[in-house]
């Protein structure tokens, strides 16, 4: 009898954690950039702008990692 493929729950939870971090960064990054852009006359404008852009890039990376991990948990062969 052939065993059916099942979702690996531990990998799925890991992927959902990545997606949760992604959701947090997706709200934090643009909010941070808006705050920085509205106070462009301050002294730390350029370093804070770079940090805001890096937060947005991190959100995109976490999105791809989360989707990849979730798909691996469903479709990867556990042999």
NORCORQUI-V319179 format. One record per pair of residues at least 4 apart in sequence whose ideal C-beta (glycine too) atoms are under 7 Angstrom apart, sorted by sequence separation. I is the first residue (numbers start at 1). J is the second residue. D is the distance in whole Angstrom. If there is no record, write none. Layout:
BEGIN
((I J D) (I J D))
END
This chain:
BEGIN
((8 12 6) (9 13 6) (10 14 7) (11 15 6) (12 16 6) (13 17 6) (14 18 7) (15 19 7) (16 20 6) (17 21 7) (18 22 6) (19 23 6) (20 24 7) (21 25 6) (22 26 6) (23 27 7) (24 28 6) (25 29 6) (27 31 6) (28 32 6) (29 33 6) (30 34 6) (31 35 6) (32 36 6) (33 37 6) (34 38 6) (35 39 7) (44 48 5) (45 49 6) (46 50 7) (47 51 7) (48 52 6) (49 53 7) (50 54 6) (51 55 6) (52 56 7) (53 57 6) (54 58 6) (55 59 7) (56 60 7) (57 61 6) (58 62 6) (59 63 6) (60 64 7) (61 65 6) (62 66 6) (63 67 6) (64 68 6) (65 69 6) (66 70 6) (67 71 6) (68 72 6) (69 73 7) (70 74 7) (71 75 6) (72 76 5) (7 12 6) (40 45 5) (36 45 7) (36 48 5) (36 49 5) (36 52 5) (33 52 4) (32 52 4) (29 52 6) (32 55 6) (29 55 4) (30 56 7) (28 55 6) (29 56 4) (25 55 6) (29 59 5) (25 58 5) (26 59 5) (25 59 4) (22 59 6) (25 62 6) (22 62 4) (21 62 5) (22 63 5) (18 62 5) (22 66 6) (18 65 5) (19 66 4) (18 66 3) (15 66 5) (18 69 6) (15 69 3) (14 69 6) (15 70 4) (11 69 6) (12 70 6) (15 73 6) (11 72 6) (12 73 4) (11 73 4) (8 73 5) (7 73 5) (7 74 5) (8 78 6))
END
